[in-house]
């Protein structure tokens, strides 16, 4: 009779967005060296405001906002490591996250 041993591998996918490039880089330093992070494209939003809404219409100020994005995956067999990492994410200022957790069941037959 064969017995099946259940192996569970937890996968945490994280997308991060920040307007401050330094805070995003400091976040990437917290990752273990075995993880690979991918820098995604930078979103640039430009907008123009009038200096004086009633007077001189030619007088305008132009601004731009940059959003730096990155993506990485953490794979672990223990859920405590994933939860500890998510706990660290709460303390970073100026960085927004989207976290997706997956669970992969791998059944191996033992004789």
C-alpha positions as CSV (number, residue, x, y, z in Angstrom):
1,X,0.0,0.0,0.0
2,X,1.4,3.4,-0.9
3,X,1.1,6.3,1.4
4,X,1.0,9.9,0.2
5,X,2.9,12.5,2.0
6,X,1.5,16.0,1.6
7,X,4.2,18.7,0.8
8,X,2.9,22.2,0.9
9,X,4.9,25.1,-0.6
10,X,3.7,28.6,0.1
11,X,4.3,31.3,-2.5
12,X,4.1,35.0,-1.7
13,X,4.0,37.4,-4.7
14,X,4.5,41.0,-3.8
15,X,4.1,44.1,-6.0
16,X,5.4,47.3,-4.4
17,X,4.9,50.9,-5.4
18,X,6.6,54.0,-4.0
19,X,7.1,57.6,-4.9
20,X,10.4,57.7,-3.0
21,X,13.1,55.7,-4.8
22,X,15.3,55.6,-1.6
23,X,12.5,53.9,0.5
24,X,12.0,51.3,-2.2
25,X,15.7,50.5,-2.4
26,X,15.9,50.3,1.4
27,X,13.0,47.8,1.3
28,X,14.8,45.7,-1.3
29,X,17.8,45.5,1.1
30,X,15.5,43.6,3.6
31,X,15.1,40.8,1.1
32,X,17.3,37.7,1.4
33,X,20.0,37.5,-1.3
34,X,18.5,34.3,-2.7
35,X,15.4,36.2,-3.9
36,X,15.3,38.0,-7.1
37,X,13.4,41.2,-7.5
38,X,12.3,42.7,-10.8
39,X,12.2,46.4,-11.3
40,X,9.1,47.3,-13.3
41,X,8.6,50.4,-15.3
42,X,8.4,53.9,-13.8
43,X,5.1,55.7,-14.1
44,X,5.4,59.4,-14.7
45,X,2.4,61.7,-14.2
46,X,2.8,65.3,-15.3
47,X,0.3,68.1,-14.6
48,X,0.1,71.8,-14.9
49,X,-1.5,74.3,-12.5
50,X,-2.3,78.0,-13.0
51,X,-0.5,80.3,-10.6
52,X,-3.3,82.8,-10.6
53,X,-6.8,81.6,-11.5
54,X,-8.2,85.1,-12.1
55,X,-5.3,87.1,-13.5
56,X,-2.4,86.0,-15.8
57,X,-3.4,82.9,-17.7
58,X,0.1,82.5,-19.2
59,X,1.7,82.0,-15.7
60,X,1.7,78.3,-15.0
61,X,3.6,75.8,-12.8
62,X,4.4,72.3,-14.1
63,X,4.8,69.4,-11.8
64,X,5.7,65.7,-12.2
65,X,5.1,62.7,-9.9
66,X,7.1,59.5,-10.4
67,X,6.1,56.0,-9.1
68,X,8.8,53.4,-8.9
69,X,7.5,49.8,-9.0
70,X,9.1,46.4,-8.2
71,X,7.9,42.8,-8.1
72,X,9.3,39.7,-6.3
73,X,8.3,36.2,-5.2
74,X,9.1,34.5,-1.9
75,X,8.8,30.7,-1.8
76,X,8.9,28.8,1.5
77,X,7.7,25.6,3.1
78,X,6.9,27.2,6.4
79,X,4.1,29.7,6.6
80,X,5.8,31.4,9.6
81,X,8.5,32.8,7.4
82,X,6.0,34.3,5.0
83,X,4.0,35.8,7.9
84,X,7.1,37.3,9.5
85,X,8.0,38.9,6.2
86,X,4.5,40.4,5.8
87,X,4.9,41.7,9.4
88,X,8.0,43.6,8.2
89,X,6.1,45.2,5.3
90,X,3.8,47.0,7.7
91,X,6.6,49.2,9.1
92,X,7.9,50.7,5.9
93,X,6.7,54.2,5.2
94,X,5.8,55.5,1.8
95,X,5.7,52.1,0.1
96,X,2.4,50.5,-0.9
97,X,2.1,46.7,-1.4
98,X,-0.1,44.2,-3.0
99,X,0.5,40.7,-1.6
100,X,-0.9,37.5,-3.1
101,X,-0.5,34.2,-1.2
102,X,-0.7,30.8,-2.9
103,X,-0.5,27.3,-1.7
104,X,0.8,24.5,-3.8
105,X,0.2,20.9,-2.8
106,X,2.7,18.4,-4.0
107,X,1.9,14.8,-3.3
108,X,4.7,12.3,-3.3
109,X,4.2,8.5,-3.1
110,X,6.2,6.6,-0.5
111,X,6.5,2.8,-0.6
